[in-house]
């Protein structure tokens, strides 16, 4: 049918394929950074005029769905702003940004444990030095990575519900020496002959 031919032609057109190419590029970058979502605005990110974005919106959505993308349909003030959801990255190989957060979190937790604490708080914005938007994108991957380290991770909003802050708990576990029943204490490393 002629209608199907036109729909196929519109979906395969160069402008729509350019949008899809940008979508795949943003998707790849979000995955590499451990994000759980990313957004794309046809007007601002892709440089389309409002009238052109309106005309291409339906074809773009159809091709994005066909390529397996899950997104929230734009509404309200931003009729061309799409939010695409991603599955959080799975370990044990974490993206560099998640690894950096883990290193910072481990240092803070070690300091708290050295003070006899069984938990500490970790704020992705303040402790992890992330922008609030970046923190909201990476929080699911960070949570999964911290749990993979054997930690109990709870979202802790404090006074601000949107604040990406967590309570990291490790508890108090004491190992006993199997021979004499005494407590095994971590030994400090020292150099021979020092």
Secondary structure as UniProt FT lines:
FT   HELIX           2..11
FT   HELIX           14..32
FT   TURN            33..34
FT   STRAND          37..41
FT   TURN            42..46
FT   HELIX           50..66
FT   TURN            67..68
FT   STRAND          71..72
FT   TURN            76..77
FT   TURN            79..80
FT   STRAND          81..85
FT   HELIX           96..114
FT   TURN            115..116
FT   STRAND          119..123
FT   TURN            124..127
FT   HELIX           132..148
FT   TURN            149..150
FT   STRAND          152..155
FT   TURN            158..159
FT   TURN            161..162
FT   STRAND          165..169
FT   TURN            178..180
FT   TURN            192..193
//
